[in-house]
Amino acid sequence: MPLMEAMEPDTATEFLMATSPQTLDLLRATAQEMSELCGISRAEAVARVNWHWEGLDLSGEDEIILHEDEYYWALRIYFADVLDWRPTADRSDWTPRPGPPAGSRCWTL
């Protein structure tokens, strides 16, 4: 498959990047985890995932992102610095990264 064709997003999903079934599952789980952990809408979580990986081809069977779970990616994408990886950590004074601007193509929901 030509490189440009492989980089085209799967228009049947909410994500802008090309994915494999495994990475699509991880992206969806990451958005769900981020929504629950950070108290944001699923639409914002999906937009943040899109913004973080926009333009990348994640359609390989052994993508590096698959080496971490949705909890890791949810915190890594949402917060500027992850100060404590424990699920019971108090994140109330952590600084979120700025999200994608309103009207950005990252907002697909």
C-alpha positions as CSV (number, residue, x, y, z in Angstrom):
1,M,0.0,0.0,0.0
2,P,1.4,3.4,-0.9
3,L,2.5,5.5,2.1
4,M,0.0,8.3,1.4
5,E,-2.9,5.8,1.3
6,A,-1.9,4.2,4.6
7,M,-1.9,7.7,6.3
8,E,-5.5,8.3,5.4
9,P,-7.8,8.2,8.5
10,D,-10.5,5.6,8.8
11,T,-13.6,7.7,8.2
12,A,-15.7,5.2,10.0
13,T,-14.2,6.1,13.4
14,E,-14.1,9.2,15.5
15,F,-10.3,9.3,15.2
16,L,-8.3,11.2,12.6
17,M,-5.4,8.8,12.2
18,A,-5.2,5.4,10.5
19,T,-5.6,2.6,13.1
20,S,-5.4,-1.1,13.4
21,P,-8.2,-2.9,15.4
22,Q,-5.8,-3.0,18.4
23,T,-4.9,0.7,18.3
24,L,-8.5,1.7,17.7
25,D,-9.5,-0.3,20.8
26,L,-6.7,1.4,22.8
27,L,-7.7,4.9,21.5
28,R,-11.3,4.3,22.5
29,A,-10.4,3.0,25.9
30,T,-8.0,5.9,26.4
31,A,-10.8,8.4,25.6
32,Q,-13.1,6.7,28.0
33,E,-10.5,6.5,30.8
34,M,-9.6,10.2,30.3
35,S,-13.3,11.2,30.5
36,E,-13.8,9.3,33.7
37,L,-10.4,10.2,35.4
38,C,-10.4,13.9,34.4
39,G,-14.1,14.7,34.5
40,I,-14.3,15.8,30.8
41,S,-16.7,14.9,28.1
42,R,-16.0,12.0,25.8
43,A,-16.0,14.5,22.9
44,E,-13.2,16.5,24.6
45,A,-11.3,13.3,25.4
46,V,-11.5,12.1,21.7
47,A,-10.4,15.6,20.5
48,R,-7.4,15.4,22.9
49,V,-6.5,12.0,21.6
50,N,-6.8,13.2,18.0
51,W,-4.7,16.3,18.7
52,H,-2.0,14.2,20.4
53,W,-1.6,11.7,17.6
54,E,-2.9,13.7,14.6
55,G,-1.0,12.9,11.4
56,L,0.4,9.6,12.6
57,D,-0.2,6.2,11.1
58,L,-1.2,3.9,14.0
59,S,-2.3,1.0,11.8
60,G,0.7,-1.3,12.4
61,E,0.1,-4.5,14.3
62,D,2.9,-3.7,16.9
63,E,2.6,0.0,17.4
64,I,4.7,1.4,20.2
65,I,1.6,2.9,21.9
66,L,0.3,-0.6,22.5
67,H,3.1,-1.1,25.1
68,E,1.2,1.1,27.5
69,D,-2.4,0.9,28.7
70,E,-5.3,3.4,28.5
71,Y,-4.6,4.7,32.1
72,Y,-1.1,5.7,31.1
73,W,-2.2,7.4,27.9
74,A,-5.1,9.2,29.5
75,L,-2.9,10.8,32.1
76,R,0.0,11.4,29.7
77,I,-2.3,13.2,27.1
78,Y,-4.4,15.2,29.6
79,F,-1.8,16.5,32.1
80,A,1.4,18.5,31.4
81,D,3.2,16.5,34.1
82,V,2.1,13.3,35.8
83,L,3.3,13.7,39.3
84,D,2.0,10.4,40.7
85,W,0.9,7.3,38.8
86,R,-1.1,5.8,41.6
87,P,-4.8,5.5,40.8
88,T,-5.6,7.1,44.2
89,A,-3.4,10.1,43.6
90,D,-4.9,13.6,44.3
91,R,-4.8,15.2,40.9
92,S,-6.8,18.3,41.9
93,D,-3.9,20.7,41.6
94,W,-2.2,19.2,38.5
95,T,-2.1,21.3,35.4
96,P,-4.0,20.0,32.4
97,R,-2.4,20.6,29.0
98,P,-4.3,23.0,26.8
99,G,-6.9,21.2,24.7
100,P,-7.4,21.5,21.0
101,P,-9.0,24.9,20.0
102,A,-12.7,25.0,19.5
103,G,-13.5,24.4,15.8
104,S,-10.4,22.4,15.3
105,R,-10.8,19.3,13.1
106,C,-9.8,17.3,16.2
107,W,-13.3,17.7,17.5
108,T,-15.1,14.9,15.7
109,L,-18.0,14.2,18.1
